Amino acid sequence: MSSKSIKVTAEATQPAAVSVHSVDKVFRIYGQPAERLMLPIKNRIRRFVGLEPRSPKLFHALRDVSFQIARGETVGIIGRNGSGKSTLLQIIVGTLQANRGSVQVNGRISALLELGAGFNPEFTGRENVYLAGSIIGIGSREMAELMPVIEKFADIGEFIDQPVKTYSSGMYVRLAFSTAIHVSPDILVVDEALAVGDTAFQTKCLTRIRKMQSEGVSIILVTHSTNTLLEYCDRGIYLRQGMVVLDGPCRDVVKRYADDLVDEEGGAVIYADEHRAMSDQAGAVPATRPSPATSIETTTEAGVASEILSIELQDASGRQRTTFSYGERLVIVVRIRVHRYIDSPCYGVQLKSVDDIALWSGTTQNMQLEVAPTGPGEYAFRWELVLAFTGNRYIVAVGVGDIDSGEYHRHSRVPYAGHVDVLPQPHSGHGWLAPIPLFIPLEGP
């Protein structure tokens, strides 16, 4: 047997970094805080007089959750608020106990959970760093050696020696994340706490996560950002009402999650024949899109206020095209059917990369564009975009909805409304953006 096959066999027999098996978690819900104390007493009295005891309401935060995370794998967990994401992480790190099932963790685990968890607000930042190290088995001498790099990464200055209760949410996250990544974890668990940090620090953290991935650290990342899931994770897990809806490729998880959001808001999801176009990036691009009747499959449900009938991608002269040069105008013509009066319609458009990362999104609401009310009937509207992009393939997505009490409610959407190829410009650099660079040489002696 070759040395290579021996290595593969050895790696295959290594235990998973995290193994979650059939985990259930149930919380008792009481109407008032005093009821938690008084209910057992009242139930004794009820039993004494021959009445049935009363039970508190039960909330099933997790139901039969099972999955494994391999060594060096990054897994993103996504779901709406209340879906059980934070509860699951707390069970994995050991701050909560499951009612049923088991969790096995192989290696040192470091966690950044929701804001407010983990640090004692009365202790200073420095004292909390030492406390966090002692909890996971790191002695004070080793923590003293790590303290300078933790302070430097957190960059909160003299506040390191002030009580944590005086910290802003951003300062708290800076210190918590810096502590979590510098204790040499085998497994890093990050909840949505990073969302409160400033943009520069978020970038700094995600860069560090990239480095930890290259070092073989297993990472569990909870996020509401589908872009983060697609860009940083090897696999996605979609939780809904405490259950695993889908565990698989990130793109499939994001698509299912987005479709469910539309469905829950009473909308309709419209699917397109996207797989052929997106999987054959190197192939020839057709001069025109197929007719809407063959490319869009509508799954409209009863009660949907408006639906998309067809979409055409045109140039400024009205010709259907999919290949453009830098600076040309893309015209997106959308035809819709409205089933009832809509006081405040809202229309959206998005450009995505071929791996489903959103590059730009806009709606008539957030761009403060006036849209007239619509009654029942068929309508058409146009988006016109100047393609100031580099040479790449761009996926177009379109959605329609309305504004109710200041919130956008989607009626239907087309996640793949077609694609356009922007031809590369000579000497313009690479990537998705197309800034106009200006280089001024240094003046020499």
Disulfide bonds with the S-S distance in Angstrom:
none
